[in-house]
């Protein structure tokens, strides 16, 4: 029983009351205490819970107090529940009342919307009924207005057709032209009413009048368009002018037919005089008589000026006729030039005469085309047309050559259709006219271009016949090059270049190069393909020589100092001046394949010039290597050194000048394929001059190295009998003098950067020769090795100061300094030679170890030579080399 009481009574009230919270409606439920979850659990055991609250008898004392508190709490909870239930009941009633109010409002709104729709429908019906009569009246007004306008136009058309018939019968062209334009405009309003009898009758009468007017106009032009009639009858001129107005009012094909008929009369008159196929006259059947053709065209334009004035300005009849005459002239010239090429001859003089006559004819043609541009007010278009005009576009005999680089990918649809139409028309013309278009067929197309011009219309025919001119220009440049080489002084002191063939003389080798250059170059060109794949290099070109022989002043302006130092040979400036004149002269004649052939001649001539300079550089190198530093040879040494320096400068200057020449040629040529060929020629020529600069620089270094005689001095000294170590050896003094003289001349002549490069190459060459020559000596004592080391250190100092040569002579503004690379190079090469001398100074017992320590990368042959220089027998030296090989093998080297 006590256990039951203890289980049913309590403990602390706080643990129980926390589980009795109830939620109030409308408020969030309170968070349950940690113990409340125990009551909600399905595993809750009341006995265990009470035992936990009252674990012993002593804890049962508070049971009554706990029970009282629980009853009070239960009472309060009941009150709260009752209040919540009452509140919920009142809220539900209020919600039902609000819902009913909303439903009543919706029903009222729906009723009002229905009333509005009904009133709107009623209003729309009333408006429709009111406007029905107004709409009928509006339609009636429109129909009535259209009918009145049509009747009025029909009346005007009837009156105009009547008047047109009257004026047509009377050949009153001016009024007929105005009426015809009005009738045509009025008849367009009745195009949809041709099924009406009256309308069809009026249109038929209008067409009959137009046909009659066309016949009358053609008849009047046939009867009256003659110089004798037009020049004497002012009424005839006025009548023809009015007749042109009638043709403007008719279809364009009638005007084109009249222009074509009149041009045919003029072309037949021209052909009767000059066309060989016509068989009459024949005054201009030779290319030499081309000026007579131009005179005839000019005279025709002047004499028939009044006749041409009858045409409206927008017809461009004089321009069309002149363009047709030019096209016909071009076709005749093409036949003449083809016939001239078919006649082969081995007479050089005859070929020269043919070429000269061809060039003269081309110059006359160019002048004639420019005169035509000025005559028709096209002077400002000539240069623009010349720059962008593809000459083969105006060809009527070969329209397929050089269409341009556009493959059609960037063309619009209209341009593609236009190109296709032109191709179709071209095929039709070739089929109908034996492959050659009539002049008047292409004249209108030429004038359709907004930038049209007469330039190159005729001259383009000469494009494929200028191989003789190219050969003549090339022969002239080759002969002039030979003359310049033969007169070149190569910078010799006391001589001055005379560009006109003065009294100066060069070396015998130079004269040989100059005299044989022309024949050698011509023989080289025998296998070169010219413009047409055949032909020869013409001989006589004295006129071209006189035009291209440069003056001394021009040479000085072109071949002056470059980059502030480094004069070039005068012949270089003369060669490029000659090239410039030839280029300027050729570019006025052509901008197509012949000009590219001329550029090929430029490249071959310039490479021949590089070959001539190379031959002179080799001669100078041989001369320096064979000279001795004696008084009689001193001037010769200076001259040869100066010649090599000038050749180096000239090669570099020419390599820099070739690129601008090629760029000018690329801008002048009219086709991308030709420009690519220029790039290849320029690269080959630049490479030739770069190779020449390297070759001449090498000859200069080897020649100066030979003048130092350092190798002879080292190998000629008895190093085994020297007893004391003194100042530097005599051969070092000789080398110092030779280097000072040569580097002073080089510094005065070479560019600054080239001079620095020359000093570096010379220093490396001298130190390498010192090393090699030390190994070539017979025996070396310890004292001799010490003297060698002293000489090497003196040589190092001299070579290190090479860039500073003659600093006091050139002033502080051009003072040189020793570059880091030069110092590093001299240190590297001299250290190797100094190490060799130290090896020779070491005792024989430690020779191998010393050699390996100081010269770890030296050859085994060098070690054997060192052993022999130290007095070893050959067999012992060989054994030492074998030991060194074993040591290096053990080291993995």
Secondary structure, DSSP 4 states (H G I P E B T S, - for coil): -HHHHHHHS-S-THHHHTT---PPTTSPPPPPPTTHHHHHSTT--HHHHHHHH--SGGGGGGHHHHHHHHHHHHHHHHHHHHHHHHHHHHHHHHHHHHHHHHHHHHHHHHHHHHHHHHHHHHHHHHHHHHHHHHHHHHHHHHHHHHHHHHHHHHHHHHHHHHHHHHHHHHT-HHHHHHHHHHHHHHHGGGGGGTTSHHHHHHHHHHHHHHHHHHHHHHHHHHHH-SHHHHHH-HHHHHHHHHHHHHHHHS-HHHHHHHHHHHHHHHHHHHHHHH-TTT-S--TT-SGGGHHHHHHHHHHHHHHTHHHHTTS-GGG-HHHHHHHHHHHHHHHHHHHHHHHHHHS----HHHHHHHHHHHHHHHHHHHHHHHHHHHHTT-GGGHHHHHHH--GGGG-SS--SS---S--STT--HHHHHHHHHHHHHHHHHHHHTTT---HHHHHHHHHHSTT--STTTTGGGGGGG-HHHHHHHHHHHHHHHHHHHHH--TT-TT----TTT-S----HHHHHHHHHHHHHHHHHHTTS--TTS--------HHHHHHH---HHHHHHHSS-BTTB----HHHHHHHHHHHHHHHHHHHH-SSHHHHHHHHHHHHHHHHHHHHHHHHHHHHHHHHHH--SSHHHHHHHHHHHHHHHHHHHHHHHHHHHHHHHHHHHHHH-S-HHHHHHHHHHHHHHHHHHHHHHHHHHHHHHHHHHHHHTHHHHHHTS-TTS--S--S--HHHHHHHHHHHHHHHHHHHHS-HHHHHHHHHHHHHHHHHHHHHHHHH-S---HHHHHHHHHHHHHHHHHHHTGGGTTHHHH-GGG-----HHHHHHHHHHHHHHHHHHHHHHS-STTHHHHHHHH-TT--HHHHHHHHHHTT--HHHHHHHHHHHHHHHHHTT-
